[in-house]
Amino acid sequence: MPIVTIQQGPRQVEQKRELVERITAAFVETLECPAESVLVWIQEYPAEN
C-alpha cells in the first residue's frame, strides 16, 4: 500500500482534491495498484513557517 505524505502551506480544498487525484492516478498507472490502496496524507502548516 503506497503512502504519500505532503507537507505544505494552506491550499484551497479543490486544489487538494485535484492533487490527491493526480497522485493516486500516477501510482495506479505506474505501479498498477488499486486506487483504494493509495493513501495520501496532507499536513498543512501556516505560510509564515
CNS distance restraints for C-alpha pairs under 8 A (distance, minus, plus):
assign (resid   1 and name CA) (resid  37 and name CA) 5.18 0.50 0.50
assign (resid   1 and name CA) (resid  38 and name CA) 5.97 0.50 0.50
assign (resid   1 and name CA) (resid  39 and name CA) 7.52 0.50 0.50
assign (resid   2 and name CA) (resid  27 and name CA) 7.85 0.50 0.50
assign (resid   2 and name CA) (resid  37 and name CA) 6.74 0.50 0.50
assign (resid   2 and name CA) (resid  38 and name CA) 5.05 0.50 0.50
assign (resid   2 and name CA) (resid  39 and name CA) 6.25 0.50 0.50
assign (resid   3 and name CA) (resid  38 and name CA) 6.12 0.50 0.50
assign (resid   3 and name CA) (resid  39 and name CA) 4.77 0.50 0.50
assign (resid   3 and name CA) (resid  40 and name CA) 5.92 0.50 0.50
assign (resid   3 and name CA) (resid  41 and name CA) 7.63 0.50 0.50
assign (resid   4 and name CA) (resid  38 and name CA) 7.88 0.50 0.50
assign (resid   4 and name CA) (resid  39 and name CA) 6.20 0.50 0.50
assign (resid   4 and name CA) (resid  40 and name CA) 4.73 0.50 0.50
assign (resid   4 and name CA) (resid  41 and name CA) 6.09 0.50 0.50
assign (resid   5 and name CA) (resid  40 and name CA) 5.97 0.50 0.50
assign (resid   5 and name CA) (resid  41 and name CA) 4.75 0.50 0.50
assign (resid   5 and name CA) (resid  42 and name CA) 5.98 0.50 0.50
assign (resid   5 and name CA) (resid  43 and name CA) 7.45 0.50 0.50
assign (resid   6 and name CA) (resid  40 and name CA) 7.57 0.50 0.50
assign (resid   6 and name CA) (resid  41 and name CA) 6.14 0.50 0.50
assign (resid   6 and name CA) (resid  42 and name CA) 4.81 0.50 0.50
assign (resid   6 and name CA) (resid  43 and name CA) 6.05 0.50 0.50
assign (resid   7 and name CA) (resid  42 and name CA) 6.09 0.50 0.50
assign (resid   7 and name CA) (resid  43 and name CA) 4.84 0.50 0.50
assign (resid   7 and name CA) (resid  44 and name CA) 5.94 0.50 0.50
assign (resid   7 and name CA) (resid  45 and name CA) 7.33 0.50 0.50
assign (resid   8 and name CA) (resid  42 and name CA) 7.55 0.50 0.50
assign (resid   8 and name CA) (resid  43 and name CA) 6.42 0.50 0.50
assign (resid   8 and name CA) (resid  44 and name CA) 5.09 0.50 0.50
assign (resid   8 and name CA) (resid  45 and name CA) 6.06 0.50 0.50
assign (resid   9 and name CA) (resid  44 and name CA) 5.13 0.50 0.50
assign (resid   9 and name CA) (resid  45 and name CA) 4.90 0.50 0.50
assign (resid   9 and name CA) (resid  46 and name CA) 5.66 0.50 0.50
assign (resid   9 and name CA) (resid  47 and name CA) 5.15 0.50 0.50
assign (resid  10 and name CA) (resid  44 and name CA) 5.53 0.50 0.50
assign (resid  10 and name CA) (resid  45 and name CA) 6.51 0.50 0.50
assign (resid  10 and name CA) (resid  46 and name CA) 6.60 0.50 0.50
assign (resid  10 and name CA) (resid  47 and name CA) 6.90 0.50 0.50
assign (resid  11 and name CA) (resid  15 and name CA) 6.47 0.50 0.50
assign (resid  11 and name CA) (resid  16 and name CA) 6.70 0.50 0.50
assign (resid  12 and name CA) (resid  16 and name CA) 6.49 0.50 0.50
assign (resid  13 and name CA) (resid  17 and name CA) 6.23 0.50 0.50
assign (resid  14 and name CA) (resid  18 and name CA) 6.23 0.50 0.50
assign (resid  15 and name CA) (resid  19 and name CA) 6.17 0.50 0.50
assign (resid  16 and name CA) (resid  20 and name CA) 6.17 0.50 0.50
assign (resid  17 and name CA) (resid  21 and name CA) 6.18 0.50 0.50
assign (resid  18 and name CA) (resid  22 and name CA) 6.16 0.50 0.50
assign (resid  19 and name CA) (resid  23 and name CA) 6.13 0.50 0.50
assign (resid  20 and name CA) (resid  24 and name CA) 5.99 0.50 0.50
assign (resid  20 and name CA) (resid  40 and name CA) 6.47 0.50 0.50
assign (resid  21 and name CA) (resid  25 and name CA) 6.10 0.50 0.50
assign (resid  22 and name CA) (resid  26 and name CA) 6.19 0.50 0.50
assign (resid  23 and name CA) (resid  27 and name CA) 6.52 0.50 0.50
assign (resid  24 and name CA) (resid  28 and name CA) 6.25 0.50 0.50
assign (resid  24 and name CA) (resid  35 and name CA) 6.15 0.50 0.50
assign (resid  24 and name CA) (resid  38 and name CA) 6.13 0.50 0.50
assign (resid  24 and name CA) (resid  40 and name CA) 7.91 0.50 0.50
assign (resid  25 and name CA) (resid  29 and name CA) 6.04 0.50 0.50
assign (resid  25 and name CA) (resid  35 and name CA) 7.25 0.50 0.50
assign (resid  26 and name CA) (resid  30 and name CA) 5.86 0.50 0.50
assign (resid  27 and name CA) (resid  31 and name CA) 5.36 0.50 0.50
assign (resid  27 and name CA) (resid  32 and name CA) 6.86 0.50 0.50
assign (resid  27 and name CA) (resid  33 and name CA) 6.70 0.50 0.50
assign (resid  27 and name CA) (resid  35 and name CA) 7.75 0.50 0.50
assign (resid  27 and name CA) (resid  38 and name CA) 7.44 0.50 0.50
assign (resid  28 and name CA) (resid  32 and name CA) 4.70 0.50 0.50
assign (resid  28 and name CA) (resid  33 and name CA) 4.97 0.50 0.50
assign (resid  28 and name CA) (resid  34 and name CA) 6.06 0.50 0.50
assign (resid  28 and name CA) (resid  35 and name CA) 5.95 0.50 0.50
assign (resid  29 and name CA) (resid  33 and name CA) 7.78 0.50 0.50
assign (resid  33 and name CA) (resid  37 and name CA) 6.98 0.50 0.50
assign (resid  33 and name CA) (resid  38 and name CA) 7.94 0.50 0.50
assign (resid  34 and name CA) (resid  38 and name CA) 7.33 0.50 0.50
assign (resid  45 and name CA) (resid  49 and name CA) 7.01 0.50 0.50
